[in-house]
């Protein structure tokens, strides 16, 4: 069950919405009630992980 982030085109309120199922549904702004909302691109959060822990030794590699 994905959670998407939306921004209202009318009042510019940003909010998150849990979307059930795969069908697009009418998403309504919880602040002003407008149906003119835009889905925002979300960044992937890799909290708690680091590149060095996945590479093994922790020594820098690549270009310097």
QUICOR-V535895 format. One record per residue. N is the residue number from 1. PHI is phi in degrees with one decimal (* if undefined). OMEGA is omega in degrees with one decimal (999 if undefined). BURIAL is b if it has 24 or more other C-alpha atoms within 12 Angstrom, else e. Layout:
# QUICOR-V535895
n=N phi=PHI omega=OMEGA burial=BURIAL
n=N phi=PHI omega=OMEGA burial=BURIAL
This chain:
# QUICOR-V535895
n=1 phi=* omega=-176.9 burial=e
n=2 phi=-77.7 omega=173.6 burial=e
n=3 phi=-108.4 omega=180.0 burial=e
n=4 phi=-110.0 omega=177.6 burial=e
n=5 phi=-104.9 omega=-177.9 burial=e
n=6 phi=-127.2 omega=173.7 burial=b
n=7 phi=-130.1 omega=179.8 burial=b
n=8 phi=-74.4 omega=178.9 burial=b
n=9 phi=-74.3 omega=-177.6 burial=e
n=10 phi=-83.7 omega=-175.1 burial=e
n=11 phi=-109.0 omega=178.4 burial=e
n=12 phi=65.1 omega=176.3 burial=e
n=13 phi=-73.3 omega=177.5 burial=e
n=14 phi=-103.9 omega=-177.8 burial=e
n=15 phi=-149.7 omega=177.9 burial=b
n=16 phi=-109.9 omega=-178.9 burial=e
n=17 phi=-141.1 omega=174.0 burial=e
n=18 phi=-79.5 omega=-176.9 burial=e
n=19 phi=-106.4 omega=-179.8 burial=e
n=20 phi=-92.8 omega=179.5 burial=e
n=21 phi=79.6 omega=-176.7 burial=e
n=22 phi=-100.9 omega=-178.6 burial=e
n=23 phi=-77.7 omega=172.3 burial=e
n=24 phi=-72.3 omega=179.4 burial=e
n=25 phi=-128.2 omega=177.1 burial=e
n=26 phi=-73.2 omega=179.1 burial=e
n=27 phi=-98.1 omega=-176.5 burial=b
n=28 phi=-113.4 omega=177.4 burial=b
n=29 phi=-65.0 omega=179.8 burial=b
n=30 phi=-71.5 omega=-178.0 burial=e
n=31 phi=-87.1 omega=-175.0 burial=e
n=32 phi=-115.4 omega=178.4 burial=e
n=33 phi=86.5 omega=-179.0 burial=e
n=34 phi=-68.0 omega=174.9 burial=e
n=35 phi=-96.4 omega=179.2 burial=e
n=36 phi=-90.3 omega=179.8 burial=e
n=37 phi=-120.0 omega=-178.9 burial=b
n=38 phi=-121.7 omega=177.8 burial=b
n=39 phi=-74.4 omega=179.8 burial=b
n=40 phi=-94.7 omega=173.9 burial=e
n=41 phi=-78.4 omega=-179.6 burial=e
n=42 phi=-102.7 omega=175.3 burial=e
n=43 phi=-87.8 omega=178.5 burial=e
n=44 phi=-80.9 omega=-177.6 burial=e
n=45 phi=-102.6 omega=177.0 burial=e
n=46 phi=-107.4 omega=-176.9 burial=e
n=47 phi=-64.2 omega=177.2 burial=e
n=48 phi=86.1 omega=178.1 burial=e
n=49 phi=-118.4 omega=176.2 burial=e
n=50 phi=-140.3 omega=-179.6 burial=e
n=51 phi=-63.3 omega=-178.0 burial=e
n=52 phi=-62.0 omega=-178.8 burial=e
n=53 phi=-69.3 omega=178.8 burial=e
n=54 phi=-84.4 omega=-177.5 burial=e
n=55 phi=-82.6 omega=176.4 burial=e
n=56 phi=108.4 omega=-169.2 burial=e
n=57 phi=-76.4 omega=-178.3 burial=e
n=58 phi=83.6 omega=178.3 burial=e
n=59 phi=-84.1 omega=-179.6 burial=e
n=60 phi=-64.3 omega=178.7 burial=e
n=61 phi=-133.7 omega=176.4 burial=e
n=62 phi=99.8 omega=-176.9 burial=e
n=63 phi=-76.5 omega=177.4 burial=e
n=64 phi=-125.3 omega=999 burial=e
